[in-house]
Amino acid sequence: MKMKKPSLLERLRANKGSGQAVVVGVCWYTETGWARVKETATDPERFEATYEEWRTMAEKSLLDLAGVGISPVKVTLDPDEFAAWCTRYGRKNNASARARYVSARLRRSGGGGAGTTSRRDSVAGGSVRR
């Protein structure tokens, strides 16, 4: 019998007491950027119906992550930069690519700050991705 793999949030909760800081990149949008990314996404069904619904869900996700000891970092996804990144790496605009883009941006920025031991994961389109 195949067991279901725990979600990233479940794995992060389990590691909460490990002493290791966990930094999670959260894909963040402006209202215009959200509409542009959704419009070109191969998985538009992964997006909420409106920006306001997305914003409500995203704010709740930030609180949920912080509530289990995870440090969420908003990473604003610029549609033009993301499109160029997708072209450069041969990716389609989907949840996986958005999560990888956020992770790459977080790594470039140093994530949790100098001198911290951290794991870096990302959240895209409301779904936690690793």
C-alpha positions as CSV (number, residue, x, y, z in Angstrom):
1,M,0.0,0.0,0.0
2,K,1.4,3.4,-1.0
3,M,1.3,6.0,1.7
4,K,0.5,9.6,1.0
5,K,3.5,11.9,1.2
6,P,3.0,14.6,3.9
7,S,2.4,18.1,2.6
8,L,5.2,20.7,3.0
9,L,3.3,22.4,5.7
10,E,3.0,19.1,7.6
11,R,6.7,18.5,7.2
12,L,7.5,22.0,8.4
13,R,5.3,21.6,11.4
14,A,7.1,18.4,12.3
15,N,10.5,20.2,12.1
16,K,9.3,23.1,14.1
17,G,11.3,22.1,17.2
18,S,14.5,21.2,15.3
19,G,16.2,24.5,16.1
20,Q,16.7,25.2,12.4
21,A,15.1,28.5,11.2
22,V,12.7,27.8,8.3
23,V,12.3,30.5,5.8
24,V,9.6,30.2,3.2
25,G,9.3,32.3,0.1
26,V,5.7,33.3,-0.6
27,C,4.8,34.3,-4.1
28,W,3.3,37.9,-3.9
29,Y,1.5,39.9,-6.5
30,T,0.4,43.4,-7.2
31,E,-3.2,43.5,-8.5
32,T,-2.1,44.1,-12.0
33,G,0.7,41.6,-11.8
34,W,-1.7,38.9,-10.5
35,A,-4.1,39.5,-13.4
36,R,-1.2,39.3,-16.0
37,V,0.3,36.1,-14.5
38,K,-3.1,34.4,-14.2
39,E,-3.9,35.4,-17.8
40,T,-0.8,33.7,-19.2
41,A,-0.8,30.7,-16.8
42,T,-1.2,27.2,-18.1
43,D,-3.0,26.4,-14.8
44,P,-5.4,29.4,-14.2
45,E,-7.7,27.1,-12.2
46,R,-5.0,27.3,-9.4
47,F,-5.7,31.0,-8.9
48,E,-8.6,32.4,-6.9
49,A,-11.5,34.0,-8.9
50,T,-10.4,37.5,-8.0
51,Y,-7.4,39.4,-6.7
52,E,-9.2,40.2,-3.5
53,E,-9.9,36.5,-2.9
54,W,-6.3,35.7,-3.6
55,R,-5.1,38.5,-1.2
56,T,-7.3,37.2,1.6
57,M,-6.1,33.6,1.1
58,A,-2.4,34.8,0.9
59,E,-2.7,36.9,4.1
60,K,-4.2,33.9,5.9
61,S,-1.4,31.7,4.6
62,L,1.2,34.1,6.0
63,L,-0.5,33.9,9.5
64,D,-0.7,30.1,9.3
65,L,3.0,29.8,8.4
66,A,4.0,32.2,11.2
67,G,1.8,30.3,13.6
68,V,3.8,27.1,13.2
69,G,7.1,28.9,13.6
70,I,8.0,29.5,9.9
71,S,9.3,32.8,8.7
72,P,7.4,33.7,5.5
73,V,9.1,36.1,3.1
74,K,7.0,37.9,0.5
75,V,8.6,37.6,-2.9
76,T,6.9,39.9,-5.4
77,L,6.5,38.2,-8.8
78,D,7.0,40.8,-11.6
79,P,5.2,39.4,-14.7
80,D,7.9,40.6,-17.1
81,E,10.8,39.3,-15.1
82,F,9.0,36.0,-14.6
83,A,8.2,35.6,-18.3
84,A,11.9,36.3,-19.1
85,W,12.9,33.7,-16.5
86,C,10.5,31.1,-18.0
87,T,11.9,31.7,-21.4
88,R,15.5,31.5,-20.2
89,Y,14.9,28.2,-18.4
90,G,12.3,26.7,-20.8
91,R,9.5,26.7,-18.3
92,K,5.8,27.3,-18.7
93,N,3.9,29.6,-16.4
94,N,2.5,27.1,-13.9
95,A,2.6,26.6,-10.1
96,S,5.8,24.7,-10.3
97,A,7.6,27.4,-12.2
98,R,6.2,30.1,-10.0
99,A,7.5,28.3,-6.9
100,R,10.9,27.7,-8.5
101,Y,11.1,31.4,-9.5
102,V,10.3,32.5,-5.9
103,S,12.8,30.1,-4.5
104,A,15.5,31.4,-6.9
105,R,14.7,35.0,-6.0
106,L,14.8,34.1,-2.3
107,R,18.2,32.4,-2.6
108,R,19.6,35.4,-4.5
109,S,18.4,37.7,-1.8
110,G,19.9,35.6,1.0
111,G,16.6,34.4,2.4
112,G,16.7,34.4,6.2
113,G,19.6,36.8,6.6
114,A,23.3,36.5,7.3
115,G,24.4,34.0,9.9
116,T,21.2,32.0,10.1
117,T,20.8,28.3,9.4
118,S,17.6,28.0,7.4
119,R,15.6,25.9,5.0
120,R,14.1,27.7,2.1
121,D,10.9,26.6,0.5
122,S,8.3,28.5,-1.5
123,V,4.6,29.0,-1.8
124,A,3.0,29.7,-5.2
125,G,-0.6,30.3,-6.1
126,G,-1.7,29.5,-2.5
127,S,-0.2,26.0,-2.6
128,V,2.9,25.2,-0.6
129,R,5.6,23.8,-2.9
130,R,9.0,22.4,-2.2
